[in-house]
């Protein structure tokens, strides 16, 4: 069953810290979102394998937009 990592607020993706195929642990940083002139780390909600990355650096995202899909 896949798990979607979503943006908690609107902003700009500063950095994507994972690649497709990477194994991540719960609470590991997967991306950095700039919002309100602050860098906000985005964490994996559970352990899993990155199967899809839906954003790239400098993309503007909205609240609840899917950034990364884990399996």
Secondary structure by P-SEA (a helix, b strand, c coil): cbbbbbbcccccccccccccccccccccccbbbbcccbbbbbbcccccccccccccccccccccccccccc
